[in-house]
Amino acid sequence: MNIHEFQAKQLLAQYGVAVPPGGPVTTPEAARAQAERLFAAGHARVVVKSQIHAGGRGKGTFKSGLQGGVKVCASAEEVSQRAAAMLGQTLVTKQTGPAGRVVSKLLVEAGAKIVRELYCAVLLDRAAGRPLMMVSTEGGMDIEEVAAKTPEKIVKELIDPATGMMPFQARKMAAALGLKGELIHPAAKLLLGVYRTWWECDASLVEINPLCVVAGADGKQSLVALDGKIGLDDNGLFRHKEIQAMRDLAEESPLEVEASQFALNYIKLDGTIACLVNGAGLAMATMDIIKHYGGDPANFLDVGGGASVEQVTAAFKIIMKDPNVQAILVNIFGGIMDCDVIAQGIVAAVKETGLKLPLVVRLEGNNVQAGKQTLAESGLPIISGTTMADAAQKVVKAAGRG
C-alpha cells in the first residue's frame, strides 16, 4: 500500500524525524489559511505540493497547461491562487503515464533555505535477508540515475534485525553524508528514526529525497526531510489500523480495489488478452508466453492457491469490466488447487456473466480429469489448451493477433 507524502511525513515525525511545519488541505481557502499561519510564524516562503501517488511531481505538467505540481510562493494570496489552479486538475508525470492523476489534496508547508540536498532510504535486501540503509550525497536526483552513473556515491549499510540499527551505524552513515560538527548527532538521531519508521510500520520502503541541510533565520543549520515516500507491506497492515485508515482508494485503479475485496491479486495492464492464473510465478510466465506469441496481456491476475468458486466468478466479472479485453486465457496448475473447483467457477462465471469473448482454458494437476469433464459437459464454447504454448497460441489467435 502506498500513502501520500503528507502521511509519510506524519509517520516519520512520530519517530523523531524532522519535517517542515504544515499540513494537507483540500480547498483554496484552507490553503490560504494554512499559509497565513506559516507566514505569521516567520517563514519567508510557503510551498504548495500536489499530493498523488507518483513521483516527478515538480517536473510534471497539468492537462490544463500549468507547469509543475510543486510551487514555491511568497504570499498567502499566491498560495490560494496556486491551490485553485491545481485542485481538481489532472497532473501528468513520468510515473503516472499519459492518463495522469487528479489532484484532490495539497500539502502546504513552510519553505526552507536549502544548503545541501542528500538522499536516504531503508528497504529490504532480499539477497542478504536483512534491512538495508542507503545514503548518498546526491540528493534530489533519481537514485537509479546515481546508481548507473556514479555508484560509488551510494553508501550502504546492512542492519541486523535482531538488534536494529545501532548508534555507531547511524554515525557512520552521517559521516558518509559529509555531516560534521553540530550536525553529526542530530543526523544520527534522524537516521535512527528513519530506520524505526521502516521497522515499526512494516514498510517495504522508506525514502527521503531530498534530505536537506537547511539554514534557519539565525544561520544555524539543521537537517530536515523535505520529501518523504513510504511503501507499506500489505501483509503487515493487520497490525496497523491507523495506517490502514490512510489508504486513498481514489489513487488506486477501481478494478484493483474491487479485486482486493475478494483477496485477488490483480494489476491492470494495457493489452487485450486477459489472464486468470493461480500463482504469481505462473502468472508472470503466462504473460511472457502471450508476449512470445505476439499478444499483449491485459492484466496480471493471481487467484491464489485455494480460490473458491465465488472468487473465480468475481475474477471473471473484474476481467470483463476492462473494455480492452478481446480474449481470456485461464491457466491453472493444480498443486494445492483443485482443478475441478476452478472448472466449476469458470462454468458458473460464464453463465452468470453471459460471456461472449473467446475463452481458452488450460488445466493441469490435481483432479484435472474431473475439471476437464466439468468443462466438456457444460455445453459452453470453451477452447481447450493442452499445454501453455498451445493455450497461448490459441488465445492470441482468438484475440485477432495471431
C-alpha positions as CSV (number, residue, x, y, z in Angstrom):
1,M,0.0,0.0,0.0
2,N,1.2,3.5,-0.9
3,I,0.5,6.6,1.1
4,H,0.7,10.4,0.3
5,E,3.8,12.5,1.2
6,F,2.0,14.3,4.0
7,Q,1.0,11.0,5.5
8,A,4.6,9.7,5.2
9,K,5.8,12.8,7.0
10,Q,3.3,12.3,9.8
11,L,4.7,8.8,10.4
12,L,8.3,10.0,10.1
13,A,7.6,12.7,12.7
14,Q,6.3,10.2,15.1
15,Y,9.8,8.6,15.2
16,G,11.8,11.8,15.6
17,V,12.4,12.7,12.0
18,A,12.3,16.5,11.5
19,V,9.8,17.6,8.8
20,P,8.7,21.1,7.7
21,P,5.7,22.5,9.5
22,G,2.5,22.4,7.5
23,G,-0.3,20.1,6.6
24,P,-2.8,18.8,4.0
25,V,-5.6,20.9,2.5
26,T,-8.4,20.2,0.0
27,T,-9.6,23.8,-0.8
28,P,-8.0,27.1,-1.8
29,E,-9.5,28.7,1.3
30,A,-7.8,26.1,3.6
31,A,-4.6,26.6,1.7
32,R,-4.7,30.3,2.3
33,A,-5.4,29.8,6.0
34,Q,-2.6,27.4,6.3
35,A,-0.2,29.7,4.5
36,E,-1.2,32.7,6.7
37,R,-0.3,30.7,9.8
38,L,3.1,29.8,8.4
39,F,3.9,33.3,7.3
40,A,2.8,34.6,10.7
41,A,5.2,32.1,12.3
42,G,8.1,33.8,10.5
43,H,8.6,31.6,7.4
44,A,9.6,33.6,4.3
45,R,8.2,31.1,1.8
46,V,5.5,28.5,1.6
47,V,5.5,25.5,-0.7
48,V,2.3,24.1,-2.3
49,K,2.8,20.4,-3.3
50,S,0.3,18.3,-5.2
51,Q,-0.4,15.0,-3.4
52,I,-0.7,12.0,-5.7
53,H,0.8,8.5,-5.6
54,A,3.6,9.2,-8.1
55,G,7.0,10.8,-8.3
56,G,8.2,13.6,-10.6
57,R,5.5,16.0,-9.4
58,G,7.7,19.1,-9.6
59,K,8.6,18.4,-13.2
60,G,5.1,17.3,-14.1
61,T,2.5,19.1,-16.3
62,F,-1.2,19.6,-15.6
63,K,-3.5,18.9,-18.5
64,S,-4.8,22.4,-18.0
65,G,-1.4,23.6,-19.2
66,L,0.1,24.6,-15.8
67,Q,3.7,23.5,-15.5
68,G,4.8,21.9,-12.2
69,G,2.9,20.2,-9.4
70,V,5.1,21.9,-6.7
71,K,5.2,25.7,-6.4
72,V,7.1,28.0,-4.0
73,C,5.0,31.0,-3.0
74,A,5.8,34.3,-1.4
75,S,2.3,35.3,-0.1
76,A,-0.9,33.7,1.1
77,E,-2.7,35.1,-1.9
78,E,-0.3,33.3,-4.2
79,V,-0.8,30.1,-2.3
80,S,-4.5,30.4,-2.7
81,Q,-4.2,31.0,-6.5
82,R,-1.8,28.1,-6.9
83,A,-4.1,25.8,-4.9
84,A,-7.1,26.8,-7.1
85,A,-5.1,26.1,-10.2
86,M,-4.1,22.6,-9.0
87,L,-7.1,21.2,-7.2
88,G,-9.3,19.1,-9.3
89,Q,-6.8,19.1,-12.2
90,T,-5.0,16.2,-13.8
91,L,-1.3,16.1,-13.2
92,V,0.9,14.0,-15.6
93,T,4.4,12.9,-14.5
94,K,6.9,10.4,-15.7
95,Q,5.4,7.9,-13.3
96,T,1.7,8.4,-13.9
97,G,1.6,7.6,-17.6
98,P,-0.2,9.8,-20.1
99,A,-3.5,9.4,-18.2
100,G,-2.2,11.3,-15.2
101,R,-3.8,11.6,-11.8
102,V,-6.4,14.0,-10.5
103,V,-5.1,16.2,-7.6
104,S,-7.6,16.3,-4.8
105,K,-5.2,17.1,-1.9
106,L,-2.3,19.5,-1.5
107,L,0.4,19.8,1.1
108,V,1.0,23.3,2.2
109,E,4.2,23.6,4.2
110,A,7.0,26.0,5.1
111,G,9.7,26.6,2.6
112,A,13.3,26.2,3.6
113,K,16.7,27.7,2.7
114,I,18.5,24.7,1.4
115,V,22.2,24.4,1.9
116,R,22.7,20.8,0.7
117,E,20.5,18.0,-0.7
118,L,21.1,14.4,0.5
119,Y,19.4,11.1,0.0
120,C,18.4,8.4,2.5
121,A,16.3,5.2,2.2
122,V,15.7,1.9,4.0
123,L,14.5,-1.2,2.2
124,L,14.8,-5.0,2.4
125,D,17.9,-6.5,0.8
126,R,16.4,-9.9,-0.2
127,A,19.7,-11.4,-1.1
128,A,21.1,-10.7,2.3
129,G,17.8,-11.3,4.1
130,R,18.3,-8.1,6.1
131,P,17.2,-4.4,6.2
132,L,19.5,-2.1,4.2
133,M,20.0,1.6,4.7
134,M,21.3,3.6,1.7
135,V,22.6,7.1,1.8
136,S,24.0,9.4,-0.8
137,T,25.3,12.9,-1.1
138,E,23.4,13.2,-4.4
139,G,20.0,14.2,-3.0
140,G,17.3,15.5,-5.4
141,M,18.3,13.0,-8.1
142,D,16.7,9.7,-9.1
143,I,18.7,7.1,-7.2
144,E,18.6,4.9,-10.3
145,E,20.5,7.5,-12.2
146,V,23.0,7.9,-9.4
147,A,23.5,4.1,-9.3
148,A,24.1,4.0,-13.1
149,K,26.4,6.9,-13.4
150,T,28.2,7.3,-10.0
151,P,27.6,4.1,-7.9
152,E,30.4,5.0,-5.6
153,K,28.3,7.8,-4.3
154,I,25.8,5.4,-2.8
155,V,26.8,4.1,0.7
156,K,25.1,1.0,2.0
157,E,24.8,-0.5,5.5
158,L,23.1,-3.8,6.3
159,I,21.3,-3.9,9.6
160,D,20.9,-6.9,11.9
161,P,17.1,-7.2,12.5
162,A,17.8,-8.8,15.9
163,T,19.4,-5.6,17.3
164,G,18.0,-3.0,15.0
165,M,20.1,-0.1,13.7
166,M,22.9,0.7,16.2
167,P,24.0,4.2,17.0
168,F,27.5,3.6,15.6
169,Q,25.9,2.6,12.3
170,A,23.9,5.8,12.3
171,R,27.0,7.9,13.0
172,K,28.8,6.0,10.2
173,M,26.0,6.9,7.7
174,A,26.0,10.5,8.9
175,A,29.8,10.7,8.3
176,A,29.3,9.2,4.8
177,L,27.0,12.1,4.0
178,G,29.8,14.5,5.0
179,L,27.9,15.8,8.1
180,K,30.2,17.1,10.8
181,G,30.3,19.1,14.0
182,E,27.0,20.1,15.5
183,L,25.1,18.2,12.7
184,I,26.6,14.7,13.4
185,H,24.5,13.8,16.5
186,P,21.1,15.2,15.1
187,A,21.8,13.4,11.9
188,A,22.4,10.1,13.7
189,K,19.2,10.5,15.6
190,L,17.3,11.3,12.4
191,L,18.7,8.2,10.6
192,L,17.8,6.0,13.6
193,G,14.3,7.5,13.3
194,V,14.1,6.7,9.6
195,Y,15.0,3.0,10.4
196,R,12.5,2.8,13.2
197,T,9.8,4.1,10.9
198,W,10.6,1.3,8.4
199,W,10.7,-1.4,11.0
200,E,7.8,-0.4,13.2
201,C,5.4,0.5,10.4
202,D,6.1,-2.8,8.5
203,A,7.2,-0.7,5.5
204,S,8.7,-2.1,2.3
205,L,10.4,1.2,1.5
206,V,11.1,4.5,3.4
207,E,12.8,7.0,1.1
208,I,13.7,10.6,1.9
209,N,14.8,12.5,-1.3
210,P,15.8,15.1,-0.6
211,L,17.0,15.0,3.0
212,C,18.3,18.6,3.4
213,V,20.7,20.6,5.4
214,V,18.8,23.9,5.8
215,A,19.7,27.2,7.3
216,G,17.5,28.9,9.8
217,A,16.9,32.7,10.1
218,D,19.8,32.8,12.5
219,G,22.1,31.0,10.1
220,K,22.1,27.8,12.2
221,Q,22.0,24.6,10.2
222,S,19.7,21.7,10.8
223,L,18.6,18.5,9.0
224,V,15.0,18.2,7.6
225,A,13.2,15.7,5.5
226,L,11.8,17.9,2.7
227,D,10.2,14.9,1.0
228,G,9.1,11.5,2.1
229,K,7.9,8.4,0.4
230,I,6.7,5.2,2.3
231,G,5.5,2.0,0.7
232,L,3.9,-0.4,3.1
233,D,3.9,-4.2,3.2
234,D,0.2,-5.3,2.8
235,N,0.9,-8.4,4.8
236,G,1.7,-6.4,7.8
237,L,-1.3,-4.0,7.7
238,F,-3.4,-6.0,10.0
239,R,-1.2,-4.8,12.8
240,H,-1.7,-1.1,11.9
241,K,-5.3,0.0,11.9
242,E,-4.2,3.7,11.9
243,I,-2.1,3.2,8.8
244,Q,-4.9,1.2,7.0
245,A,-7.1,4.3,7.5
246,M,-4.6,6.3,5.4
247,R,-5.4,4.3,2.3
248,D,-6.6,6.6,-0.5
249,L,-8.9,4.5,-2.8
250,A,-9.1,7.4,-5.3
251,E,-5.4,6.8,-6.1
252,E,-5.9,3.2,-7.0
253,S,-7.4,1.5,-10.0
254,P,-11.1,0.8,-9.3
255,L,-10.7,-2.7,-10.7
256,E,-7.7,-3.3,-8.4
257,V,-9.7,-2.1,-5.4
258,E,-12.6,-4.4,-6.3
259,A,-10.2,-7.3,-6.7
260,S,-8.7,-6.7,-3.2
261,Q,-12.1,-7.1,-1.7
262,F,-12.1,-10.7,-2.9
263,A,-8.5,-11.4,-1.9
264,L,-7.4,-11.4,-5.6
265,N,-4.1,-10.1,-6.8
266,Y,-5.0,-8.0,-9.8
267,I,-3.0,-5.4,-11.7
268,K,-4.4,-3.8,-14.9
269,L,-2.2,-3.6,-17.9
270,D,-2.7,-2.2,-21.4
271,G,-3.1,-5.3,-23.6
272,T,-6.1,-7.2,-24.9
273,I,-5.7,-10.7,-23.6
274,A,-6.9,-11.2,-20.0
275,C,-5.1,-13.8,-17.8
276,L,-6.6,-15.8,-14.9
277,V,-3.8,-17.8,-13.2
278,N,-3.0,-19.4,-9.9
279,G,0.4,-18.4,-8.5
280,A,2.5,-15.3,-9.2
281,G,5.3,-17.2,-10.9
282,L,2.9,-19.0,-13.3
283,A,1.1,-15.7,-13.9
284,M,4.3,-14.0,-15.0
285,A,5.3,-16.9,-17.1
286,T,1.8,-16.8,-18.7
287,M,2.2,-13.1,-19.6
288,D,5.6,-13.9,-21.0
289,I,4.4,-16.6,-23.3
290,I,1.5,-14.5,-24.5
291,K,4.0,-11.8,-25.5
292,H,6.2,-14.5,-27.1
293,Y,3.4,-15.5,-29.5
294,G,2.6,-11.9,-30.4
295,G,-0.1,-11.0,-27.9
296,D,-0.3,-8.4,-25.1
297,P,-1.6,-9.3,-21.6
298,A,-4.4,-7.1,-20.3
299,N,-3.8,-7.9,-16.7
300,F,-1.9,-9.8,-14.0
301,L,-4.5,-11.8,-12.1
302,D,-3.4,-14.4,-9.5
303,V,-6.4,-16.1,-7.8
304,G,-4.0,-17.8,-5.3
305,G,-3.6,-21.4,-4.3
306,G,-7.0,-22.0,-2.8
307,A,-9.5,-20.0,-4.8
308,S,-13.3,-20.7,-4.4
309,V,-16.0,-20.7,-7.0
310,E,-17.0,-17.3,-5.7
311,Q,-13.5,-15.9,-6.2
312,V,-13.3,-17.3,-9.7
313,T,-16.6,-15.7,-10.6
314,A,-15.5,-12.4,-9.2
315,A,-12.3,-12.6,-11.2
316,F,-14.3,-13.1,-14.4
317,K,-16.5,-10.1,-13.6
318,I,-13.5,-7.9,-13.0
319,I,-11.8,-9.0,-16.2
320,M,-15.0,-8.3,-18.2
321,K,-15.1,-4.7,-16.9
322,D,-11.9,-3.9,-18.9
323,P,-13.2,-2.7,-22.3
324,N,-9.9,-3.5,-23.9
325,V,-10.1,-7.3,-23.3
326,Q,-10.7,-9.3,-26.5
327,A,-10.0,-12.8,-25.2
328,I,-9.4,-14.6,-21.9
329,L,-6.8,-17.2,-21.0
330,V,-7.3,-19.4,-17.9
331,N,-4.0,-21.2,-17.0
332,I,-4.2,-23.3,-13.9
333,F,-1.7,-25.7,-12.4
334,G,-3.4,-27.6,-9.5
335,G,-1.0,-28.2,-6.8
336,I,-3.0,-27.3,-3.7
337,M,-5.7,-26.0,-6.1
338,D,-8.4,-28.5,-7.2
339,C,-8.8,-28.1,-11.0
340,D,-12.5,-29.2,-10.7
341,V,-13.2,-26.3,-8.4
342,I,-11.7,-23.9,-10.9
343,A,-13.7,-25.6,-13.7
344,Q,-16.9,-25.2,-11.7
345,G,-16.1,-21.5,-11.1
346,I,-15.4,-21.0,-14.9
347,V,-18.7,-22.5,-15.8
348,A,-20.6,-20.5,-13.2
349,A,-18.9,-17.3,-14.2
350,V,-19.5,-17.8,-17.9
351,K,-23.2,-18.5,-17.3
352,E,-23.7,-15.7,-14.8
353,T,-21.9,-13.0,-16.9
354,G,-23.1,-14.1,-20.3
355,L,-19.5,-14.1,-21.5
356,K,-19.2,-13.6,-25.3
357,L,-15.4,-13.3,-25.5
358,P,-13.3,-16.2,-26.7
359,L,-12.2,-18.3,-23.7
360,V,-9.2,-20.6,-23.7
361,V,-8.6,-22.9,-20.7
362,R,-5.6,-24.9,-19.8
363,L,-5.8,-27.1,-16.7
364,E,-3.1,-29.3,-15.3
365,G,-2.5,-31.1,-12.0
366,N,-4.7,-32.0,-9.0
367,N,-8.1,-33.6,-10.1
368,V,-7.5,-32.4,-13.7
369,Q,-9.7,-35.1,-15.3
370,A,-12.7,-34.1,-13.3
371,G,-12.1,-30.5,-14.2
372,K,-11.9,-31.2,-17.9
373,Q,-15.0,-33.3,-17.7
374,T,-16.9,-30.4,-16.0
375,L,-15.9,-28.1,-18.8
376,A,-16.8,-30.6,-21.5
377,E,-20.2,-31.3,-20.1
378,S,-21.0,-27.6,-19.6
379,G,-22.0,-27.2,-23.3
380,L,-20.1,-23.9,-23.3
381,P,-17.9,-22.8,-26.3
382,I,-14.6,-23.1,-24.3
383,I,-11.4,-23.6,-26.2
384,S,-9.1,-26.2,-24.6
385,G,-5.4,-25.8,-24.4
386,T,-3.2,-28.9,-23.9
387,T,0.0,-27.0,-22.9
388,M,0.9,-23.4,-22.0
389,A,2.3,-22.9,-25.5
390,D,-0.8,-24.4,-27.2
391,A,-3.1,-22.3,-25.0
392,A,-1.1,-19.1,-25.6
393,Q,-1.2,-19.6,-29.4
394,K,-4.9,-20.2,-29.4
395,V,-5.8,-17.2,-27.2
396,V,-3.5,-14.9,-29.3
397,K,-5.3,-16.2,-32.5
398,A,-8.7,-15.8,-30.8
399,A,-7.9,-12.2,-29.9
400,G,-7.1,-11.5,-33.6
401,R,-3.4,-11.1,-33.0
402,G,-2.1,-14.4,-34.3
